[in-house]
C-alpha cells in the first residue's frame, strides 16, 4: 500500500513537470511572419491571423505561436482574441398587450437590459406583406419613433421570408409595434389577427457582430445534374465556420435556393468524419411603388462549422439547387471568425516577428493576456508573407517517454486510484465481517 501511494505521489509530481512544458526558442520555430506597425505609432496593436498560420502551426489551438520584437529572442507577451458578439445567442423577449384584427395588429415587447439592433418576430402567418411601425419607451414615458419596416412571407412564390425589425442601436426597455398586413399577390385573403403574434427574440447587436476572415475561395463553378457546384480544398487545422456565395453583379432576380455543404477528410482513417450541412441562400427585392416601402432582403451566407479537417486536409463540396434556372455564381468562399493577436507595441521595437511551427511547445501563459482590456481603436498591424525561418534548427526531442506521452500519466494514475479503492473496499468488508463474528 505504501509503495502504491508513493507511486501516485510521484506521478502527480511528474504531471506538474509535464504541464510546465519546454521553453520556446526562436531557432526551433520553423515559420515566421513580419508584423508591421502603421507608421511610427506605439500602443495597443492587433494583427489579423490568416489561414496560413493555422495550416502551419503545430496544433489547431496555436499553442506554438510566439511573438518577438526586433533583434530580440525574448517573447513579447500577447493575447489571442476571437471575434464574437458579447451575447452570442438570441434572447427571448416577452410579448404582451396583443390587440387588433383584420390586418391591423399591435403589441408591446419587453426588451433585455442591453443594447440591441434588431428584433425577430415569430408570426404564424404565410404569404403576406406587412409594414411595422415601431416606437420605443422607458416605462410610461414618452414614446420615440424608431421607424417603419417591411416584413414579408412569399412561400407561395417559393421565395423567402423576413420578420426581422432592423433597428438602429437602441436601449429602450419596451418597444411598441403596430403591424399592417395584406395578403401577398396570388394568395387567398386571410384575416390576420392577434393570434398570429407568437413570440419575439433579440439577436446580438450588429455593433458587436462577428467579423469573418476568408479561409479559401474559388471561382471554378460547374454543373452536376440540377445543382451548381464549387469545390474547395482546405488544409488541416484551419477553422471553417461560414460559407458565402457571390453572384454576378448584373443578376437582379428574386430567388430562394437550398444549399448543401459536404466536407470529406482526405485521410482514409478519418472518412467516418464526413459531414453535411444544409442551409438556404435567398434574395427578395421589390420596388416601393408595388407594396409600400421598397424591400431588399439578401441572405448569401450559410453558417457551416466544419470539423472534417481537424486531423487531416479535407475537400469541401458546396452544392446549390438550380430551381428553374441555375444561379450565376461568381465565386464561393469559406470563412472563419476573425482571430487576432493583440499586444503593446513600441515603434522603436518594430517590426515584430511572429513565429510558429514547434510541436513540442505548450500554449503561452502571459499576465498580459489575463489583464488585457481591448482598446476602442487599436493600431491595425499587418501580417507579412510567410517564410521559413532562415535560422531554423529542428529540435531534438530529449524529453523522457512519459513527457512525450502525458496521457499515460493519467492512465497509470487512474489505475492506481482504482487499486487503492479496491484495497479500501476489501479492508472495510474484512472489518465488518470481524465485528459480525465477535457478536
Buried (B, 14 or more C-beta within 10 A) or exposed (E): EEEEEEBBEEBEEBBEEBEEBBEBBBBBBBBBBBBBBEEEBBEBBBBBBBBBBBBBBBBBEBBBBBBBBEEEEEBBBBBBBEBBBEBEEEBEBEBEEBEBEEBBBBBBBEBBEEBBBBBBBEBEBBBBBBBBBBBBBEEEEEBEEBEBBBBBBBBBBEBBBBBBBEBEEBEBBBBBBBBBBBBBEEBEEBEBBBEBBEBBBBBBBBEBEBEBBEBBBBEEBEEEEEBBBBBBEBBBBBBBBBBBBEBEEEEEEBBBBEBBBBBBBBEEEBEEBEBEBEBEBBBBEBEEEEBBEEBEBEBEBBEBEBBBBBBBBBBBBBBBBBEEEBBEBEBBBBBBBBBBBBBBBBEEBBBBBBBBBBEBBBEBEBEBBEEBEEEEEBBEBEBBEBEEBEEBEEBEEEBEEBBEEEEBBEEBBEEBEEBBEEEEEEEEEEEEEEEEEEE
